[in-house]
């Protein structure tokens, strides 16, 4: 049951939210990391709410 790794976000895939792995591209990953407020681990996922 994957869930979003962003601070204070409780969105889960079972609730219908789409989750995405962090990009390999360094610049894009920095943007995502800043947006969610956490340093991602290898298997961290971010929900569609935080993807811009």
C-alpha distance matrix in Angstrom:
0.0 3.8 6.6 10.3 12.5 15.6 17.7 17.4 14.6 12.0 10.7 7.2 6.7 7.0 10.2 11.5 11.5 11.9 10.7 13.3 14.2 17.4 20.6 22.9 25.9 27.0 28.4 25.4 23.1 25.5 25.2 21.4 21.6 24.3 22.5 19.4 21.5 19.7 20.5 17.5 16.6 16.4 12.7 12.4 11.3 13.2 12.9 15.8 17.6 18.6 19.7 23.4
3.8 0.0 3.8 7.0 9.2 12.4 14.9 15.2 12.3 10.5 9.0 6.0 5.9 8.2 10.4 11.2 9.9 9.7 7.6 9.9 10.7 13.7 17.0 19.5 22.3 23.4 24.6 21.7 19.3 21.7 21.4 17.7 17.9 20.7 19.0 15.9 18.1 16.4 17.1 14.1 13.6 13.5 9.8 8.9 7.5 9.6 9.7 12.9 14.7 15.3 16.3 20.1
6.6 3.8 0.0 3.8 6.5 9.1 11.4 11.5 8.6 6.9 5.9 4.2 6.3 8.8 9.6 10.9 8.9 9.5 7.4 10.0 11.1 13.4 16.9 19.7 22.1 22.7 23.5 20.6 18.2 20.1 19.5 15.8 15.8 18.2 16.2 13.0 15.2 13.9 15.3 12.8 13.2 14.1 10.8 8.6 6.9 7.7 7.6 11.2 12.2 12.7 14.4 18.1
10.3 7.0 3.8 0.0 3.8 5.7 8.6 9.3 6.3 6.5 5.7 6.3 8.5 11.4 11.3 12.0 9.1 9.3 6.9 8.7 9.9 11.3 14.9 17.9 19.8 20.1 20.5 17.6 15.3 16.8 16.0 12.3 12.4 14.5 12.4 9.3 11.7 10.9 12.7 10.7 12.1 13.5 10.9 7.7 5.5 4.7 5.3 9.0 9.5 9.3 11.3 15.0
12.5 9.2 6.5 3.8 0.0 3.8 6.5 8.6 7.1 8.3 9.0 9.8 12.1 15.0 15.0 15.9 12.8 12.7 9.7 10.4 10.2 10.6 14.3 16.9 18.8 18.4 19.0 16.6 13.8 14.8 14.7 11.1 10.1 12.4 11.2 7.6 9.0 7.4 9.2 7.6 9.3 11.6 9.8 6.2 5.9 5.8 8.1 11.6 11.7 10.3 12.4 15.9
15.6 12.4 9.1 5.7 3.8 0.0 3.8 6.3 5.4 8.3 9.2 11.4 13.9 16.7 15.9 16.7 13.4 13.6 11.2 11.8 12.2 11.8 15.1 17.9 19.1 18.4 18.3 15.9 13.5 13.7 12.9 9.8 8.8 9.9 8.3 4.5 6.2 6.3 9.3 9.0 11.8 14.3 13.1 9.3 8.5 6.6 8.2 11.0 10.0 8.1 11.0 13.9
17.7 14.9 11.4 8.6 6.5 3.8 0.0 3.8 5.5 8.6 10.8 13.4 16.5 18.8 17.7 19.0 16.0 16.9 14.8 15.6 15.9 15.3 18.5 21.1 22.1 20.9 20.7 18.8 16.3 15.8 15.1 12.5 10.8 11.0 9.8 6.4 6.1 6.7 10.3 11.2 13.8 16.9 15.9 12.3 12.0 10.4 11.5 14.2 12.4 10.7 14.0 16.6
17.4 15.2 11.5 9.3 8.6 6.3 3.8 0.0 3.8 6.5 9.4 12.4 15.9 17.5 16.0 17.8 15.3 17.0 15.6 17.2 18.1 18.1 21.4 24.3 25.3 24.4 24.0 21.8 19.6 19.2 18.1 15.4 14.3 14.3 12.4 9.3 9.6 10.6 14.1 14.6 17.0 19.8 18.3 14.7 13.9 12.1 12.1 14.6 12.3 11.8 15.5 17.9
14.6 12.3 8.6 6.3 7.1 5.4 5.5 3.8 0.0 3.8 5.7 8.9 12.3 14.1 12.5 14.1 11.5 13.2 12.1 14.2 15.6 16.1 19.5 22.6 23.8 23.5 23.1 20.5 18.5 18.8 17.4 14.3 14.0 14.5 12.0 9.0 10.6 11.3 14.5 14.1 16.3 18.6 16.6 13.0 11.4 9.4 8.7 11.2 9.4 9.5 13.0 15.8
12.0 10.5 6.9 6.5 8.3 8.3 8.6 6.5 3.8 0.0 3.8 6.4 10.1 11.2 9.8 12.2 10.4 12.7 11.9 14.7 16.3 17.6 21.1 24.3 25.9 25.9 25.9 23.1 21.0 21.8 20.5 17.1 16.9 17.9 15.5 12.3 14.0 14.1 16.9 15.9 17.4 19.3 16.7 13.7 12.0 10.7 9.5 12.3 11.1 12.2 15.2 18.3
10.7 9.0 5.9 5.7 9.0 9.2 10.8 9.4 5.7 3.8 0.0 3.8 7.0 8.6 6.9 8.6 6.6 9.1 9.0 12.2 14.5 16.3 19.5 22.9 24.6 25.1 25.0 21.8 20.1 21.4 19.9 16.4 17.0 18.2 15.4 12.7 15.3 15.4 17.9 16.3 17.7 19.0 16.1 13.2 10.6 9.2 6.9 9.3 8.8 10.7 13.2 16.4
7.2 6.0 4.2 6.3 9.8 11.4 13.4 12.4 8.9 6.4 3.8 0.0 3.8 5.4 5.4 7.2 6.0 8.1 7.9 11.4 13.6 16.1 19.4 22.6 24.7 25.6 26.0 22.7 20.9 22.7 21.6 17.9 18.5 20.4 17.8 15.0 17.6 17.0 18.9 16.6 17.3 18.0 14.7 12.5 10.0 9.7 7.8 10.4 11.2 13.0 14.8 18.3
6.7 5.9 6.3 8.5 12.1 13.9 16.5 15.9 12.3 10.1 7.0 3.8 0.0 3.8 5.3 5.3 4.9 6.0 6.7 10.3 12.8 15.9 18.8 21.9 24.2 25.6 26.2 22.8 21.2 23.6 22.4 18.7 19.9 22.1 19.5 17.0 20.0 19.3 20.6 17.9 18.3 18.2 14.6 13.2 10.3 10.5 8.4 10.3 12.2 14.2 15.0 18.4
7.0 8.2 8.8 11.4 15.0 16.7 18.8 17.5 14.1 11.2 8.6 5.4 3.8 0.0 3.8 5.3 7.2 9.2 10.5 14.1 16.6 19.7 22.6 25.7 28.0 29.4 30.0 26.6 25.0 27.3 26.0 22.4 23.4 25.4 22.7 20.2 22.9 22.3 23.8 21.2 21.4 21.4 17.7 16.5 13.9 14.1 11.8 13.4 14.9 17.3 18.4 21.7
10.2 10.4 9.6 11.3 15.0 15.9 17.7 16.0 12.5 9.8 6.9 5.4 5.3 3.8 0.0 3.8 5.7 9.0 10.9 14.7 17.6 20.3 23.2 26.5 28.5 29.7 29.8 26.3 25.0 26.9 25.3 21.7 23.0 24.5 21.4 19.1 22.0 22.0 24.0 21.8 22.6 23.0 19.6 17.7 14.7 14.0 11.0 12.1 12.7 15.6 17.1 20.1
11.5 11.2 10.9 12.0 15.9 16.7 19.0 17.8 14.1 12.2 8.6 7.2 5.3 5.3 3.8 0.0 3.8 6.5 9.4 13.0 16.3 19.1 21.5 25.0 26.8 28.4 28.3 24.7 23.8 26.0 24.2 20.8 22.6 24.2 21.0 19.2 22.5 22.6 24.4 21.9 22.9 22.8 19.4 17.7 14.3 13.4 10.1 10.2 11.7 14.7 15.4 18.2
11.5 9.9 8.9 9.1 12.8 13.4 16.0 15.3 11.5 10.4 6.6 6.0 4.9 7.2 5.7 3.8 0.0 3.8 6.4 9.9 13.3 15.8 18.2 21.8 23.4 24.8 24.7 21.1 20.2 22.3 20.4 17.0 18.8 20.4 17.3 15.6 19.0 19.2 21.0 18.7 19.9 20.1 17.0 14.8 11.3 9.8 6.4 6.6 8.2 11.1 11.8 14.7
11.9 9.7 9.5 9.3 12.7 13.6 16.9 17.0 13.2 12.7 9.1 8.1 6.0 9.2 9.0 6.5 3.8 0.0 3.8 6.8 10.4 13.1 15.1 18.6 20.3 22.1 22.2 18.5 17.8 20.3 18.6 15.3 17.5 19.5 16.6 15.2 18.8 18.7 19.9 17.2 18.3 17.9 15.0 13.2 9.5 8.4 5.7 5.6 8.7 10.7 10.3 13.4
10.7 7.6 7.4 6.9 9.7 11.2 14.8 15.6 12.1 11.9 9.0 7.9 6.7 10.5 10.9 9.4 6.4 3.8 0.0 3.8 7.0 9.8 12.3 15.7 17.7 19.2 19.7 16.2 14.9 17.6 16.4 12.8 14.6 17.0 14.7 12.9 16.2 15.6 16.4 13.5 14.5 14.2 11.3 9.5 5.8 5.4 4.3 6.1 9.2 9.8 9.6 13.1
13.3 9.9 10.0 8.7 10.4 11.8 15.6 17.2 14.2 14.7 12.2 11.4 10.3 14.1 14.7 13.0 9.9 6.8 3.8 0.0 3.8 6.5 8.6 12.0 14.0 15.8 16.4 13.0 11.8 14.9 14.0 10.7 12.7 15.5 13.7 12.5 15.7 14.9 15.0 11.9 12.9 12.1 9.9 8.4 5.2 5.3 6.2 7.4 10.6 10.0 8.7 12.1
14.2 10.7 11.1 9.9 10.2 12.2 15.9 18.1 15.6 16.3 14.5 13.6 12.8 16.6 17.6 16.3 13.3 10.4 7.0 3.8 0.0 3.8 6.4 9.1 11.8 13.4 14.8 11.9 9.9 13.3 13.4 10.2 11.5 14.9 14.0 12.6 15.2 13.6 12.9 9.4 9.9 8.5 7.0 6.2 4.7 6.5 9.0 10.8 13.5 12.1 10.9 14.1
17.4 13.7 13.4 11.3 10.6 11.8 15.3 18.1 16.1 17.6 16.3 16.1 15.9 19.7 20.3 19.1 15.8 13.1 9.8 6.5 3.8 0.0 3.8 6.7 8.8 9.8 11.2 8.5 6.2 9.6 10.1 7.3 8.5 12.0 11.7 10.9 13.2 11.7 10.5 7.6 9.0 8.3 8.3 7.0 6.5 7.2 10.4 11.9 14.0 11.6 10.2 12.9
20.6 17.0 16.9 14.9 14.3 15.1 18.5 21.4 19.5 21.1 19.5 19.4 18.8 22.6 23.2 21.5 18.2 15.1 12.3 8.6 6.4 3.8 0.0 3.8 5.4 7.6 9.0 6.5 5.4 9.3 10.0 8.4 10.2 13.3 13.3 13.5 15.7 14.6 13.0 10.6 11.8 10.5 11.2 10.6 10.2 10.5 13.2 13.7 16.0 13.6 11.3 13.1
22.9 19.5 19.7 17.9 16.9 17.9 21.1 24.3 22.6 24.3 22.9 22.6 21.9 25.7 26.5 25.0 21.8 18.6 15.7 12.0 9.1 6.7 3.8 0.0 3.8 6.1 8.9 7.8 6.7 10.1 11.9 11.1 12.1 15.2 16.1 16.3 17.8 16.3 14.0 11.7 12.2 10.4 12.1 12.4 12.9 13.8 16.8 17.5 19.8 17.2 15.0 16.5
25.9 22.3 22.1 19.8 18.8 19.1 22.1 25.3 23.8 25.9 24.6 24.7 24.2 28.0 28.5 26.8 23.4 20.3 17.7 14.0 11.8 8.8 5.4 3.8 0.0 3.8 5.8 5.5 6.0 8.7 10.2 10.7 12.0 14.4 15.5 16.5 18.0 17.2 15.1 13.6 14.9 13.6 15.5 15.2 15.3 15.4 18.2 18.3 20.2 17.3 14.8 15.5
27.0 23.4 22.7 20.1 18.4 18.4 20.9 24.4 23.5 25.9 25.1 25.6 25.6 29.4 29.7 28.4 24.8 22.1 19.2 15.8 13.4 9.8 7.6 6.1 3.8 0.0 3.8 5.5 5.1 6.2 8.8 10.0 10.3 12.3 14.3 15.4 16.1 15.3 13.0 12.5 14.1 13.7 16.1 15.4 16.1 16.0 19.1 19.6 20.9 17.5 15.7 16.2
28.4 24.6 23.5 20.5 19.0 18.3 20.7 24.0 23.1 25.9 25.0 26.0 26.2 30.0 29.8 28.3 24.7 22.2 19.7 16.4 14.8 11.2 9.0 8.9 5.8 3.8 0.0 3.8 5.4 5.2 6.5 8.9 9.9 10.9 12.6 14.7 15.5 15.6 14.1 14.1 16.4 16.5 18.5 17.1 17.2 16.3 18.9 18.8 19.6 16.2 14.3 14.0
25.4 21.7 20.6 17.6 16.6 15.9 18.8 21.8 20.5 23.1 21.8 22.7 22.8 26.6 26.3 24.7 21.1 18.5 16.2 13.0 11.9 8.5 6.5 7.8 5.5 5.5 3.8 0.0 3.8 5.4 5.2 6.4 8.6 10.0 10.7 12.6 14.3 14.6 13.5 12.8 15.3 15.3 16.5 14.9 14.3 13.1 15.4 15.2 16.3 13.0 10.7 10.8
23.1 19.3 18.2 15.3 13.8 13.5 16.3 19.6 18.5 21.0 20.1 20.9 21.2 25.0 25.0 23.8 20.2 17.8 14.9 11.8 9.9 6.2 5.4 6.7 6.0 5.1 5.4 3.8 0.0 3.8 5.4 5.1 6.0 8.6 9.8 10.7 12.0 11.4 10.0 9.1 11.6 11.9 13.4 11.7 11.8 11.2 14.2 14.9 16.0 12.6 11.1 12.3
25.5 21.7 20.1 16.8 14.8 13.7 15.8 19.2 18.8 21.8 21.4 22.7 23.6 27.3 26.9 26.0 22.3 20.3 17.6 14.9 13.3 9.6 9.3 10.1 8.7 6.2 5.2 5.4 3.8 0.0 3.8 5.5 5.0 6.1 8.5 10.1 10.5 10.6 9.4 10.1 13.1 14.2 16.0 13.9 14.3 13.2 16.1 16.7 17.0 13.2 12.4 13.0
25.2 21.4 19.5 16.0 14.7 12.9 15.1 18.1 17.4 20.5 19.9 21.6 22.4 26.0 25.3 24.2 20.4 18.6 16.4 14.0 13.4 10.1 10.0 11.9 10.2 8.8 6.5 5.2 5.4 3.8 0.0 3.8 5.5 5.2 6.2 8.8 10.1 11.3 11.4 11.9 15.2 16.4 17.4 14.8 14.2 12.2 14.4 14.3 14.2 10.5 9.6 9.5
21.4 17.7 15.8 12.3 11.1 9.8 12.5 15.4 14.3 17.1 16.4 17.9 18.7 22.4 21.7 20.8 17.0 15.3 12.8 10.7 10.2 7.3 8.4 11.1 10.7 10.0 8.9 6.4 5.1 5.5 3.8 0.0 3.8 5.5 5.0 6.3 8.5 9.3 9.6 9.3 12.7 13.8 14.3 11.4 10.5 8.4 10.8 11.3 11.5 7.9 7.3 8.7
21.6 17.9 15.8 12.4 10.1 8.8 10.8 14.3 14.0 16.9 17.0 18.5 19.9 23.4 23.0 22.6 18.8 17.5 14.6 12.7 11.5 8.5 10.2 12.1 12.0 10.3 9.9 8.6 6.0 5.0 5.5 3.8 0.0 3.8 5.4 5.4 6.0 6.0 6.1 6.9 10.6 12.7 13.6 10.7 10.9 9.5 12.5 13.9 13.7 10.0 10.5 12.2
24.3 20.7 18.2 14.5 12.4 9.9 11.0 14.3 14.5 17.9 18.2 20.4 22.1 25.4 24.5 24.2 20.4 19.5 17.0 15.5 14.9 12.0 13.3 15.2 14.4 12.3 10.9 10.0 8.6 6.1 5.2 5.5 3.8 0.0 3.8 5.6 5.3 7.4 8.6 10.4 14.1 16.4 17.3 14.2 14.0 11.9 14.2 15.1 14.0 10.3 11.2 11.9
22.5 19.0 16.2 12.4 11.2 8.3 9.8 12.4 12.0 15.5 15.4 17.8 19.5 22.7 21.4 21.0 17.3 16.6 14.7 13.7 14.0 11.7 13.3 16.1 15.5 14.3 12.6 10.7 9.8 8.5 6.2 5.0 5.4 3.8 0.0 3.8 5.8 8.5 10.6 11.5 15.2 17.2 17.3 13.9 12.8 9.9 11.4 11.8 10.4 6.7 8.1 9.0
19.4 15.9 13.0 9.3 7.6 4.5 6.4 9.3 9.0 12.3 12.7 15.0 17.0 20.2 19.1 19.2 15.6 15.2 12.9 12.5 12.6 10.9 13.5 16.3 16.5 15.4 14.7 12.6 10.7 10.1 8.8 6.3 5.4 5.6 3.8 0.0 3.8 5.8 8.5 9.1 12.7 15.1 14.8 11.1 10.3 7.7 9.6 11.3 9.9 6.7 9.1 11.2
21.5 18.1 15.2 11.7 9.0 6.2 6.1 9.6 10.6 14.0 15.3 17.6 20.0 22.9 22.0 22.5 19.0 18.8 16.2 15.7 15.2 13.2 15.7 17.8 18.0 16.1 15.5 14.3 12.0 10.5 10.1 8.5 6.0 5.3 5.8 3.8 0.0 3.8 7.1 9.2 12.7 15.8 16.1 12.6 12.8 10.9 13.1 15.0 13.5 10.4 12.8 14.5
19.7 16.4 13.9 10.9 7.4 6.3 6.7 10.6 11.3 14.1 15.4 17.0 19.3 22.3 22.0 22.6 19.2 18.7 15.6 14.9 13.6 11.7 14.6 16.3 17.2 15.3 15.6 14.6 11.4 10.6 11.3 9.3 6.0 7.4 8.5 5.8 3.8 0.0 3.8 6.0 9.2 12.6 13.1 9.9 11.1 10.4 13.3 15.9 15.2 12.2 14.2 16.5
20.5 17.1 15.3 12.7 9.2 9.3 10.3 14.1 14.5 16.9 17.9 18.9 20.6 23.8 24.0 24.4 21.0 19.9 16.4 15.0 12.9 10.5 13.0 14.0 15.1 13.0 14.1 13.5 10.0 9.4 11.4 9.6 6.1 8.6 10.6 8.5 7.1 3.8 0.0 3.8 6.7 10.0 11.5 9.1 11.2 11.5 15.0 17.6 17.6 14.4 15.6 17.9
17.5 14.1 12.8 10.7 7.6 9.0 11.2 14.6 14.1 15.9 16.3 16.6 17.9 21.2 21.8 21.9 18.7 17.2 13.5 11.9 9.4 7.6 10.6 11.7 13.6 12.5 14.1 12.8 9.1 10.1 11.9 9.3 6.9 10.4 11.5 9.1 9.2 6.0 3.8 0.0 3.8 6.7 7.8 5.5 8.0 9.2 12.9 15.7 16.4 13.7 14.3 17.1
16.6 13.6 13.2 12.1 9.3 11.8 13.8 17.0 16.3 17.4 17.7 17.3 18.3 21.4 22.6 22.9 19.9 18.3 14.5 12.9 9.9 9.0 11.8 12.2 14.9 14.1 16.4 15.3 11.6 13.1 15.2 12.7 10.6 14.1 15.2 12.7 12.7 9.2 6.7 3.8 0.0 3.8 5.6 5.2 8.8 11.2 14.9 17.9 19.1 16.7 17.2 20.2
16.4 13.5 14.1 13.5 11.6 14.3 16.9 19.8 18.6 19.3 19.0 18.0 18.2 21.4 23.0 22.8 20.1 17.9 14.2 12.1 8.5 8.3 10.5 10.4 13.6 13.7 16.5 15.3 11.9 14.2 16.4 13.8 12.7 16.4 17.2 15.1 15.8 12.6 10.0 6.7 3.8 0.0 3.8 5.8 9.0 12.0 15.5 18.3 20.2 18.0 17.8 20.8
12.7 9.8 10.8 10.9 9.8 13.1 15.9 18.3 16.6 16.7 16.1 14.7 14.6 17.7 19.6 19.4 17.0 15.0 11.3 9.9 7.0 8.3 11.2 12.1 15.5 16.1 18.5 16.5 13.4 16.0 17.4 14.3 13.6 17.3 17.3 14.8 16.1 13.1 11.5 7.8 5.6 3.8 0.0 3.8 6.5 10.1 13.2 16.1 18.2 16.7 16.7 20.1
12.4 8.9 8.6 7.7 6.2 9.3 12.3 14.7 13.0 13.7 13.2 12.5 13.2 16.5 17.7 17.7 14.8 13.2 9.5 8.4 6.2 7.0 10.6 12.4 15.2 15.4 17.1 14.9 11.7 13.9 14.8 11.4 10.7 14.2 13.9 11.1 12.6 9.9 9.1 5.5 5.2 5.8 3.8 0.0 3.8 6.9 10.2 13.4 15.0 13.3 13.8 17.3
11.3 7.5 6.9 5.5 5.9 8.5 12.0 13.9 11.4 12.0 10.6 10.0 10.3 13.9 14.7 14.3 11.3 9.5 5.8 5.2 4.7 6.5 10.2 12.9 15.3 16.1 17.2 14.3 11.8 14.3 14.2 10.5 10.9 14.0 12.8 10.3 12.8 11.1 11.2 8.0 8.8 9.0 6.5 3.8 0.0 3.8 6.7 9.8 11.8 10.6 10.9 14.6
13.2 9.6 7.7 4.7 5.8 6.6 10.4 12.1 9.4 10.7 9.2 9.7 10.5 14.1 14.0 13.4 9.8 8.4 5.4 5.3 6.5 7.2 10.5 13.8 15.4 16.0 16.3 13.1 11.2 13.2 12.2 8.4 9.5 11.9 9.9 7.7 10.9 10.4 11.5 9.2 11.2 12.0 10.1 6.9 3.8 0.0 3.8 6.7 8.2 6.8 7.5 11.3
12.9 9.7 7.6 5.3 8.1 8.2 11.5 12.1 8.7 9.5 6.9 7.8 8.4 11.8 11.0 10.1 6.4 5.7 4.3 6.2 9.0 10.4 13.2 16.8 18.2 19.1 18.9 15.4 14.2 16.1 14.4 10.8 12.5 14.2 11.4 9.6 13.1 13.3 15.0 12.9 14.9 15.5 13.2 10.2 6.7 3.8 0.0 3.8 5.5 6.0 7.0 10.7
15.8 12.9 11.2 9.0 11.6 11.0 14.2 14.6 11.2 12.3 9.3 10.4 10.3 13.4 12.1 10.2 6.6 5.6 6.1 7.4 10.8 11.9 13.7 17.5 18.3 19.6 18.8 15.2 14.9 16.7 14.3 11.3 13.9 15.1 11.8 11.3 15.0 15.9 17.6 15.7 17.9 18.3 16.1 13.4 9.8 6.7 3.8 0.0 3.8 5.5 5.2 8.3
17.6 14.7 12.2 9.5 11.7 10.0 12.4 12.3 9.4 11.1 8.8 11.2 12.2 14.9 12.7 11.7 8.2 8.7 9.2 10.6 13.5 14.0 16.0 19.8 20.2 20.9 19.6 16.3 16.0 17.0 14.2 11.5 13.7 14.0 10.4 9.9 13.5 15.2 17.6 16.4 19.1 20.2 18.2 15.0 11.8 8.2 5.5 3.8 0.0 3.8 5.8 8.0
18.6 15.3 12.7 9.3 10.3 8.1 10.7 11.8 9.5 12.2 10.7 13.0 14.2 17.3 15.6 14.7 11.1 10.7 9.8 10.0 12.1 11.6 13.6 17.2 17.3 17.5 16.2 13.0 12.6 13.2 10.5 7.9 10.0 10.3 6.7 6.7 10.4 12.2 14.4 13.7 16.7 18.0 16.7 13.3 10.6 6.8 6.0 5.5 3.8 0.0 3.8 6.3
19.7 16.3 14.4 11.3 12.4 11.0 14.0 15.5 13.0 15.2 13.2 14.8 15.0 18.4 17.1 15.4 11.8 10.3 9.6 8.7 10.9 10.2 11.3 15.0 14.8 15.7 14.3 10.7 11.1 12.4 9.6 7.3 10.5 11.2 8.1 9.1 12.8 14.2 15.6 14.3 17.2 17.8 16.7 13.8 10.9 7.5 7.0 5.2 5.8 3.8 0.0 3.8
23.4 20.1 18.1 15.0 15.9 13.9 16.6 17.9 15.8 18.3 16.4 18.3 18.4 21.7 20.1 18.2 14.7 13.4 13.1 12.1 14.1 12.9 13.1 16.5 15.5 16.2 14.0 10.8 12.3 13.0 9.5 8.7 12.2 11.9 9.0 11.2 14.5 16.5 17.9 17.1 20.2 20.8 20.1 17.3 14.6 11.3 10.7 8.3 8.0 6.3 3.8 0.0
